[in-house]
Amino acid sequence: MPRAPFYIIELSPWPLIISISTLFFMLGLIDLLHSSNLFLMLTRLALIIACLVQWWRDIIREATIIGKHTFQVQQGLRIGITLFIIREICFFLSFFWAYFHRRLAPSPELGCIWPPIGLYSIDPISIPLLNTAILLGSGFTVTLRHHNIILKKRSTAIISLLITILLGTYFTSMQIIEYMSARFTIADRAYGSIFFVATGFHGLHVIIGTLFLFIALVRIIKSHFSPIHHFGFDAAAWYWHFVDVVWICLYICIYWWGA
């Protein structure tokens, strides 16, 4: 019998487990804001990462050992990751909507000025500018890695992807330092709430994107990708470019214009 271009996905427990883990993670985040208990949030984040690794393991087996990721299946996966990124764009649009609402028409409670009176914003020429350069550089290296896969330059592709992962990790560490040195908190009126929620969720996306790229690095070391079959990396690269674009918008609107 000819091989079917599509297949029925087997039942997987990981989406449900990850959803429940994410719920507990958000509860841990709320607890952190009230009691400064970091342990619960970190353990639940570790649980989410562990479940993601198991889920990605099953998908990698489908693509490599079982060989079910045909051309038609890859087209469906591309549509899926595109719709996922569109959903993420709408997610961040809600933050920008709230920001512009406050920035363009500050209320009397904020002193009719932005940032509010008595609040010292972060210097956009310091750590934020460095982080912008880091993400732009990582966008270049991840694109270079894509061309290296097509040209079958495996060792160069590994090096460029490793540099991208290191840049993403460095970005996260610098953002932590920025938060620790900030002279305002999430409780400082609308400015503090919008700033930490918007940049914090972006930081979470950077962490997820870094894990995504790390999985792609492991797969290229194990020779899972070819010049015509490398959707796993394409999805990670698209997600990473989305993270880059969102950060540029955050830097221009919140750090530079908002200061």
C-alpha positions in Angstrom: 0.0 0.0 0.0 1.3 3.6 -0.7 2.3 5.5 2.3 -0.3 8.1 3.4 0.9 11.7 3.4 -1.0 12.4 6.7 -1.3 10.5 10.0 -3.5 10.6 13.1 -1.5 12.0 16.1 -1.3 9.6 19.0 -2.8 10.7 22.3 -0.3 12.6 24.4 -0.6 13.6 28.1 1.9 16.4 27.9 -0.4 19.3 26.7 -2.7 18.7 29.7 0.2 18.3 32.2 1.9 21.5 30.9 -1.4 23.4 31.2 -1.8 22.3 34.8 1.9 23.1 35.5 1.5 26.5 34.0 -1.5 27.2 36.3 0.5 26.3 39.3 3.4 28.3 38.0 1.2 31.4 37.8 -0.1 30.7 41.4 3.6 30.5 42.5 4.3 33.8 40.7 1.4 35.5 42.7 2.7 34.0 45.9 6.2 35.4 45.0 4.7 38.9 44.7 3.1 38.6 48.2 5.6 36.6 50.2 8.9 36.7 48.2 8.9 32.8 48.2 11.0 32.1 45.1 11.2 28.3 45.7 7.7 27.4 44.7 7.8 29.3 41.4 11.2 27.9 40.5 10.1 24.3 41.2 7.0 24.7 39.0 9.0 26.3 36.3 11.4 23.3 36.4 8.3 21.0 36.1 7.1 22.9 33.0 10.6 22.6 31.4 10.7 18.9 32.2 7.3 18.3 30.5 8.3 20.4 27.5 11.4 18.2 27.1 9.3 15.1 27.2 6.8 16.5 24.7 9.6 17.6 22.3 11.2 14.1 22.6 8.0 12.5 21.4 7.7 15.0 18.4 11.4 14.4 17.5 10.7 10.6 17.5 7.8 11.2 15.1 10.0 13.3 12.8 13.1 11.0 12.8 12.7 7.4 14.0 9.0 6.9 12.9 9.4 9.2 9.9 5.8 10.6 9.9 6.7 14.3 9.2 6.1 14.2 5.5 6.0 17.3 3.3 2.2 17.7 3.9 2.6 17.3 7.6 5.4 19.9 7.7 3.1 22.3 5.8 0.5 21.9 8.5 3.1 22.4 11.2 4.2 25.7 9.5 0.7 26.9 9.5 0.4 26.0 13.2 3.5 27.8 14.3 2.5 30.8 12.2 -0.9 31.0 14.0 0.8 30.5 17.3 3.1 33.5 16.7 0.1 35.6 15.6 -1.6 34.7 18.9 1.6 35.9 20.7 1.5 39.1 18.8 -2.1 39.7 20.0 -0.9 38.9 23.5 1.7 41.6 23.5 -0.6 44.1 21.7 -2.7 44.1 24.8 0.3 45.4 26.8 1.1 48.1 24.2 -2.6 49.1 24.2 -2.5 49.6 28.0 0.8 51.4 27.7 -0.3 53.9 25.0 -3.5 54.5 26.8 -1.6 55.7 29.9 1.3 57.3 28.0 -0.7 59.4 25.6 -3.3 60.6 28.2 -1.8 60.4 31.8 -4.6 60.7 34.4 -4.5 63.3 37.2 -3.7 60.5 39.6 -0.4 60.1 37.8 0.2 63.9 37.9 -0.7 64.3 34.2 2.8 63.4 33.3 4.6 60.3 32.2 6.6 58.7 33.9 4.6 59.7 37.0 6.0 62.3 39.4 8.6 60.8 41.8 9.3 57.8 39.6 12.8 57.4 38.1 12.7 55.4 34.9 15.6 53.2 33.6 18.2 54.9 31.5 17.6 53.6 27.9 21.2 54.1 27.0 22.5 51.7 29.7 21.4 48.0 30.0 18.4 48.3 27.6 20.6 49.4 24.7 23.0 46.6 25.4 20.2 44.1 25.4 19.0 45.5 22.1 22.4 44.9 20.6 22.5 41.4 22.0 19.2 40.4 20.5 20.0 42.0 17.2 23.3 40.0 17.1 21.5 36.8 18.1 19.0 37.4 15.2 22.0 37.6 12.8 23.7 34.4 14.1 20.4 32.4 14.0 19.9 33.4 10.4 23.5 32.5 9.6 22.9 29.1 11.1 19.9 28.6 8.7 22.1 29.3 5.7 24.8 26.9 7.1 22.2 24.1 7.2 21.2 24.7 3.6 24.9 24.7 2.6 25.6 21.5 4.7 28.1 23.4 6.9 27.4 21.4 10.0 30.2 22.6 12.2 29.7 26.2 11.4 26.0 25.8 12.0 26.7 24.4 15.5 29.0 27.3 16.4 26.6 30.0 15.2 23.6 28.4 17.1 25.7 28.0 20.2 26.6 31.7 20.0 22.9 32.5 19.7 22.1 30.5 22.8 24.9 32.2 24.8 23.6 35.6 23.7 20.0 34.7 24.8 21.3 33.5 28.2 23.4 36.7 28.5 20.3 38.8 27.7 18.3 37.1 30.5 21.1 37.7 33.0 21.3 41.4 32.1 17.6 41.7 32.4 17.8 40.3 36.0 20.5 42.8 36.8 18.2 45.6 35.4 15.3 44.5 37.6 17.5 44.4 40.7 18.9 47.9 40.0 15.5 49.5 39.1 14.4 52.2 41.5 10.7 51.3 41.2 8.7 48.1 41.5 5.6 46.5 39.9 3.5 48.2 42.6 4.5 51.7 41.6 1.3 52.7 39.9 0.5 52.1 36.2 4.1 52.7 35.0 5.6 50.0 37.2 2.8 47.5 36.4 3.0 47.9 32.7 6.8 47.9 32.6 7.4 44.8 34.6 4.5 42.8 33.1 5.4 43.6 29.5 9.2 43.2 29.8 8.8 40.3 32.2 6.6 38.3 29.8 9.1 39.1 27.0 11.9 37.8 29.3 9.9 34.6 29.7 9.6 34.3 25.9 13.4 34.7 25.7 13.9 31.8 28.1 11.5 29.6 26.1 13.1 30.6 22.9 16.6 29.8 24.3 15.3 26.3 25.3 13.8 25.9 21.8 17.2 26.8 20.2 19.0 24.4 22.7 16.8 21.5 21.5 17.6 22.5 17.9 21.3 22.5 18.8 21.1 19.0 20.2 19.3 17.8 17.1 21.8 19.2 14.7 24.6 17.6 16.7 22.7 14.3 16.3 22.3 15.0 12.5 18.5 15.2 12.6 18.4 18.1 10.1 19.1 18.1 6.3 19.0 20.9 3.8 15.4 20.0 2.8 14.1 18.7 6.2 14.7 21.1 9.1 11.4 22.4 10.2 12.3 22.0 13.9 14.9 24.7 13.5 12.7 26.8 11.3 10.1 27.0 14.0 12.7 27.9 16.6 14.2 30.6 14.3 10.7 32.1 13.5 10.0 32.3 17.3 13.3 33.9 18.0 12.8 36.6 15.3 9.4 37.3 16.8 11.1 37.8 20.2 13.6 40.2 18.6 10.9 42.3 17.0 8.9 42.5 20.2 12.0 43.7 22.1 12.7 46.4 19.6 9.1 47.7 20.0 9.5 47.5 23.8 12.8 49.4 23.7 11.5 52.2 21.5 8.1 52.6 23.2 8.7 51.9 26.9 12.4 52.5 27.4 13.2 55.3 25.0 10.0 57.2 24.3 8.5 56.3 27.8 11.5 57.8 29.6 
